[in-house]
């Protein structure tokens, strides 16, 4: 991941990132460069537009299920499913406040 991050930083210059530019970025923050990983990243991304690579990756990630409300809800029930947890929290908060007010009842155990 750090090699990809260094590649992205090097690409901000507007030039094609090179192994030397990535090596300089990594060494500037005290990371020992693994030449095999560096070669892998540079060879995989060589000649590719980084914006297209990112867009392709985002489209692939869009198909990955995240386990959120959208997956659990079918059709148009997303809004009601999202509102339900908030409603439960309000009820829990009310119950906690009621319990706290009943605990003291005007005197303490050690008074």
Beta strands, then each sheet from edge to edge (+ up, - down):
end
